[in-house]
Amino acid sequence: MIEGTWRKQWTSDVRLNVLAGMTATLALIPDSLAFSFMAGVPPQVGIYATICILLVMTFLGGRPGMISAAAGSMAVLMLTLVKEHGIEYLFAATVLTGILQYLMGVFKLGYLIRFVPKPVLTGFVNALAILIFLSQLRYFEGASYMMYVLVAAALLIIYLLPRYFKAVPSPLVAVAVLTFLVWALGIGDVTRIGDIAAIDASLPSFLLPDIPFTWETLMIILPYSLSLAVVGFTETMLTQNLLDEMTGETTDKNKEMRGQGIANFIAGFFGGMAGCALVAESVLNVRMGGRNRLSMLVAALFLLLLVVVLGDVLSLIPMAALVGIMLMVCIAIFDWKSVYKLRAVPAVETFVMVVTVTAVVLTRDLAIGVVAGVFVSFMFVWLQKLRPVKQRSLES
């Protein structure tokens, strides 16, 4: 990157990027906690991973404005490892995942994204929106009417405020307003972040995984690391491709994978779990104006500030405000044209998209959905090529 372009990443649209980064952080907090629970590890593991990965990707990533952190698609792969061998093996697997992902970048595997058809990408995005929506439903289980009122209020602020006031992103305002109201009015029957998890207010520190450095250990963590590396690669490349289309830019996917490899390698030594790019937070950041590396740095530092310095304030944030933000993200990333214009799209493309969505929703695995969609798409291509051959043989 030339010097002028690098300088632009830090000095252009400073206000927009700072506020966008802060907004993205608010979406990162519940996800980092939830993904820690999915992996069977303490909440600070997801927080530490997010901070480490974001800081490294700020400077080494290939896609400015893309938010990388602890990821649910990778967390589900960690649970068995943690249960059977302990958290130290997870840290070692994270380090090895980083090495494998770095090699993916070195060997330029980023070009593989070119073979993912458009309907598969659409299905990937739509499936993710559905999964995010379904994941928010758990916060309504056993909740009082106030939860519904606050979520509705958050959505009203998010969508109506920009018509009259655009200096601050409306999701950020929604969180601030609802947090103040819940605190000032003493509303007690509302779930707050502090009710979900007690966050350890300490800085991540360097540690070596407490495991035997033997061939047997490598054979234990290698299958998990391979799976994590492939899933992280898939979600990152598709997210990067989506953001490139949104912004009209072309960014270096192999550089992104090298950066992600280094980020996960470092995260494993600071008590973090492996992560990758997150579609929801990345789209939110870009839509709020966070297109530069500054937004990524702000997201990491703001999360660190909230956890270490403002932990008491963070605990007071009602989950309803964050649920409102995530519902807004669902609406934003879902490709509504794929539904409204079904008749204008070839039936084959619609079928591929539906297969992708169905596979992802049923398995809760984005990589499986993408593989299924690509397989079906190439099957149709193969059948179309085969048909003229049969036709010619019949004519002869």
C-alpha positions in Angstrom: 0.0 0.0 0.0 1.4 3.3 -1.0 2.1 5.9 1.7 -0.7 8.3 0.7 -3.2 5.5 0.8 -2.0 4.4 4.2 -2.3 7.9 5.5 -5.8 8.2 4.1 -6.8 5.1 6.2 -6.1 7.1 9.4 -6.9 10.7 8.5 -10.0 10.7 6.2 -13.6 10.6 7.6 -12.2 10.4 11.2 -15.5 11.1 12.9 -17.5 8.6 10.9 -14.9 5.9 11.4 -14.6 6.5 15.1 -18.3 6.4 15.7 -18.7 3.4 13.4 -16.0 1.5 15.3 -17.8 2.2 18.6 -21.1 1.0 17.2 -19.5 -2.2 15.9 -18.1 -2.8 19.4 -21.6 -2.8 20.8 -22.6 -5.7 18.5 -19.3 -7.5 19.3 -19.9 -7.7 23.0 -22.9 -10.1 23.1 -21.5 -12.1 20.3 -18.1 -12.5 22.0 -19.9 -13.7 25.2 -22.2 -16.0 23.4 -19.4 -17.6 21.4 -17.4 -18.2 24.5 -20.4 -20.1 26.0 -20.7 -22.1 22.8 -17.1 -23.1 23.0 -17.4 -24.0 26.7 -14.9 -21.4 27.9 -15.0 -18.4 30.3 -16.4 -15.2 28.7 -13.0 -13.4 28.8 -11.6 -15.9 26.3 -13.9 -14.6 23.6 -13.3 -11.0 24.7 -9.5 -11.5 24.6 -9.7 -13.1 21.2 -11.7 -10.3 19.8 -9.3 -7.6 21.1 -6.2 -9.4 19.9 -7.5 -10.3 16.5 -8.9 -6.9 15.8 -5.7 -5.1 16.8 -3.6 -7.3 14.6 -6.0 -7.1 11.6 -6.1 -3.4 11.9 -2.5 -3.2 10.6 -2.1 -6.5 8.8 -5.5 -7.2 7.2 -6.2 -6.8 3.5 -9.7 -5.4 3.9 -10.0 -2.1 5.7 -13.2 -1.8 7.8 -13.8 -5.6 8.1 -14.4 -6.7 11.7 -12.7 -9.9 12.7 -13.2 -11.5 16.1 -14.3 -14.7 17.9 -16.8 -16.4 15.7 -19.8 -18.7 16.3 -19.1 -20.8 13.3 -15.7 -21.7 14.7 -16.8 -21.8 18.4 -19.1 -24.8 17.8 -16.0 -26.8 16.6 -14.1 -26.1 19.8 -16.6 -27.5 22.3 -15.5 -31.2 22.0 -11.8 -30.3 22.3 -12.4 -28.2 25.4 -14.6 -30.9 27.0 -12.2 -33.8 26.3 -8.8 -32.2 26.7 -9.2 -28.8 28.4 -8.9 -25.1 27.6 -5.1 -25.2 27.2 -5.4 -27.5 24.2 -7.8 -24.9 22.7 -5.1 -22.2 23.0 -2.6 -24.6 21.3 -5.2 -25.4 18.6 -5.7 -21.6 18.0 -1.9 -21.1 17.5 -1.8 -24.0 15.0 -5.0 -22.6 13.3 -3.1 -19.3 12.8 -0.1 -21.1 11.2 -2.4 -23.0 8.8 -4.3 -19.8 7.8 -1.0 -18.0 7.2 0.0 -20.8 4.9 -3.3 -20.4 3.1 -2.4 -16.8 2.4 1.1 -17.6 1.4 -0.1 -20.2 -1.1 -2.7 -17.7 -2.5 -5.7 -19.8 -1.8 -7.8 -16.7 -1.7 -8.4 -17.1 -5.5 -10.8 -20.0 -4.6 -13.5 -17.5 -3.8 -13.8 -16.9 -7.5 -15.4 -20.3 -7.9 -18.2 -19.5 -5.5 -21.3 -18.7 -7.6 -23.4 -15.6 -6.9 -26.5 -17.6 -5.8 -24.3 -19.3 -3.1 -23.1 -15.9 -1.9 -26.7 -14.7 -1.7 -27.7 -17.9 0.1 -24.8 -17.5 2.5 -25.8 -13.9 3.4 -29.5 -14.8 3.8 -28.7 -17.8 5.9 -26.5 -15.7 8.2 -29.3 -13.2 8.6 -31.7 -16.0 9.6 -29.2 -17.5 12.0 -28.6 -14.1 13.7 -32.4 -13.6 14.0 -32.9 -17.0 15.5 -30.0 -16.4 17.9 -31.7 -13.3 19.3 -34.9 -15.2 20.2 -33.3 -16.7 23.3 -33.4 -13.3 24.9 -37.2 -13.2 24.7 -37.6 -16.5 26.5 -39.3 -15.9 29.8 -38.9 -12.1 29.4 -41.4 -9.6 30.6 -43.3 -7.2 28.4 -40.6 -4.6 29.0 -38.2 -6.5 26.9 -40.5 -6.1 23.9 -41.1 -2.5 24.7 -37.3 -1.7 24.8 -36.5 -3.7 21.7 -39.3 -1.8 19.8 -37.9 1.5 21.2 -34.4 0.6 20.1 -35.6 -0.1 16.6 -37.6 3.1 16.5 -34.6 5.1 17.5 -32.4 3.3 15.0 -34.7 3.9 12.0 -36.3 7.2 12.8 -33.4 9.2 14.3 -31.4 9.4 11.1 -34.2 11.4 9.5 -33.5 14.3 11.9 -30.1 13.7 13.3 -27.1 12.1 11.7 -24.1 13.3 13.6 -24.0 10.1 15.7 -24.9 6.6 14.5 -28.5 5.8 15.6 -27.6 2.4 17.1 -25.1 4.1 19.4 -27.7 6.6 20.5 -30.2 3.8 21.1 -27.9 2.0 23.4 -27.0 5.2 25.3 -30.7 6.3 25.7 -32.0 2.9 26.7 -29.2 2.3 29.2 -29.9 5.7 30.8 -33.6 5.2 30.9 -33.4 1.7 32.5 -30.9 3.0 35.1 -32.8 6.3 35.8 -36.2 4.7 36.0 -35.0 1.8 38.0 -36.5 -0.8 35.7 -35.6 -4.1 37.3 -37.2 -6.8 35.1 -34.8 -6.3 32.3 -31.8 -8.5 31.4 -28.5 -6.6 31.3 -25.1 -7.7 30.1 -24.0 -8.1 33.7 -26.8 -10.6 34.2 -25.4 -12.8 31.4 -21.8 -13.0 32.4 -19.4 -11.6 35.0 -16.6 -10.1 32.8 -13.1 -10.2 34.2 -11.8 -6.7 34.2 -8.2 -7.4 33.4 -5.8 -7.1 30.5 -4.9 -10.2 28.5 -1.4 -11.4 29.3 1.1 -13.5 27.4 1.1 -17.3 28.2 2.4 -20.5 26.8 -0.3 -23.2 26.5 0.3 -25.6 29.4 0.4 -28.8 27.3 3.0 -31.5 26.6 4.8 -30.6 23.3 4.6 -34.1 21.8 3.6 -35.8 18.6 0.5 -37.1 20.4 -0.6 -33.5 21.3 -0.2 -32.5 17.7 -2.4 -35.3 16.6 -5.0 -34.2 19.0 -5.2 -30.6 18.0 -4.4 -31.0 14.2 -7.9 -32.1 13.2 -9.6 -29.3 15.1 -7.1 -26.7 13.8 -7.7 -27.9 10.2 -11.5 -27.6 10.6 -11.1 -24.2 12.3 -8.8 -22.9 9.5 -11.1 -24.0 6.7 -14.3 -22.6 8.4 -12.5 -19.3 9.2 -11.1 -19.1 5.6 -14.6 -19.7 4.1 -16.4 -17.1 6.3 -13.7 -14.5 5.9 -13.4 -14.8 2.1 -17.2 -14.6 1.7 -17.4 -11.7 4.0 -14.6 -9.9 2.2 -16.3 -10.6 -1.1 -19.5 -9.1 0.2 -17.9 -5.9 1.5 -15.9 -5.5 -1.8 -19.2 -5.6 -3.6 -20.8 -3.2 -1.2 -18.0 -0.6 -1.5 -17.0 -1.2 -5.1 -13.5 -2.0 -4.1 -11.2 -4.9 -4.7 -9.0 -5.9 -1.8 -6.3 -8.4 -1.3 -7.8 -11.7 0.0 -4.5 -13.5 0.4 -3.1 -10.6 2.5 -6.3 -10.9 4.6 -5.6 -14.6 5.2 -2.0 -14.0 6.1 -3.1 -11.3 8.6 -5.7 -13.5 10.0 -3.2 -16.3 10.5 -0.9 -14.0 12.4 -3.9 -12.7 14.5 -5.0 -16.2 15.5 -1.4 -17.2 16.2 -1.0 -14.3 18.6 -4.5 -14.7 20.1 -3.6 -18.3 21.2 -0.7 -16.9 23.3 -3.0 -14.4 25.0 -5.7 -16.7 26.2 -8.0 -16.2 23.2 -9.9 -18.5 20.9 -9.6 -18.7 17.1 -11.7 -16.2 15.1 -12.4 -14.9 11.7 -14.3 -12.1 9.9 -17.9 -11.5 11.1 -20.5 -10.6 8.4 -22.9 -8.9 10.8 -20.4 -6.6 12.5 -18.5 -5.9 9.3 -21.7 -4.9 7.4 -22.8 -2.7 10.4 -19.4 -1.0 10.6 -19.3 -0.3 6.8 -22.9 0.9 6.8 -22.2 3.3 9.7 -19.3 4.8 7.7 -16.4 2.7 9.0 -14.5 2.0 5.8 -11.0 2.7 7.1 -8.5 0.9 9.4 -9.2 3.6 12.0 -12.7 2.1 12.6 -11.1 -1.3 13.3 -8.6 0.2 15.8 -11.4 2.1 17.6 -13.5 -1.1 17.8 -10.7 -2.9 19.5 -9.7 -0.1 21.9 -13.3 0.7 22.8 -13.9 -2.9 23.7 -10.8 -2.9 25.8 -11.9 0.3 27.5 -15.4 -1.0 28.2 -14.1 -4.3 29.7 -11.1 -3.0 31.7 -12.1 0.5 32.7 -15.8 0.8 32.3 -16.9 -2.7 33.3 -19.6 -1.4 35.6 -21.1 0.7 32.8 -20.9 -2.2 30.4 -22.8 -4.4 32.8 -25.7 -1.9 32.9 -26.4 -2.0 29.2 -29.8 -3.7 28.6 -29.7 -6.7 26.2 -32.8 -5.2 24.6 -30.7 -2.4 23.1 -28.2 -4.9 21.6 -30.9 -7.2 20.4 -32.4 -4.2 18.5 -29.1 -3.6 16.9 -28.7 -7.2 15.8 -32.3 -7.2 14.4 -31.4 -4.1 12.4 -28.3 -5.9 11.1 -30.5 -8.9 10.0 -32.7 -6.6 8.0 -29.7 -4.9 6.5 -27.8 -7.9 5.3 -30.7 -10.0 4.1 -30.9 -9.8 0.3 -34.6 -8.9 -0.1 -34.3 -8.7 -3.8 -33.7 -12.5 -3.8 -37.3 -12.8 -2.5 -39.0 -9.9 -4.2 -37.7 -10.8 -7.7 -37.9 -14.6 -7.6 -39.7 -14.7 -11.0 -37.0 -12.5 -12.6 -34.2 -15.0 -11.6 -33.6 -18.3 -13.3 -35.1 -21.2 -11.3 -31.7 -22.9 -11.1 -30.2 -19.9 -9.3 -33.1 -19.8 -6.9 -32.7 -23.5 -6.2 -29.0 -23.1 -5.4 -29.7 -20.3 -3.1 -32.4 -22.2 -1.2 -30.1 -25.3 -0.9 -27.4 -23.1 0.6 -29.8 -21.4 3.0 -31.3 -24.7 4.1 -28.0 -26.4 4.6 -26.7 -23.6 6.7 -29.8 -23.3 8.9 -30.1 -27.0 9.5 -26.4 -27.6 10.3 -25.7 -24.2 11.8 -22.4 -24.5 9.8 -21.7 -21.8 7.1 -18.9 -23.9 5.5 -21.3 -26.9 5.0 -23.9 -24.6 3.4 -21.4 -23.1 1.0 -20.0 -26.5 0.0 -23.5 -27.8 -0.6 -24.4 -24.7 -2.7 -21.3 -24.9 -4.8 -21.8 -28.6 -5.3 -25.4 -28.2 -6.5 -24.4 -25.3 -8.7 -21.6 -27.2 -10.5 -23.9 -30.2 -10.9 -26.3 -28.0 -12.8 -23.5 -26.7 -15.0 -22.3 -30.2 -15.7 -25.8 -31.4 -16.6 -26.2 -28.4 -19.0 -22.9 -29.3 -20.7 -23.9 -32.9 -20.9 -27.3 -32.2 -22.5 -25.9 -30.9 -25.9 -23.7 -34.0 -26.1 -26.7 -36.3 -25.7 -28.7 -34.3 -28.1 -25.9 -34.6 -30.8 -25.6 -38.3 -30.2 -29.4 -38.7 -30.7 -29.3 -36.7 -33.9 -26.5 -38.8 -35.4 
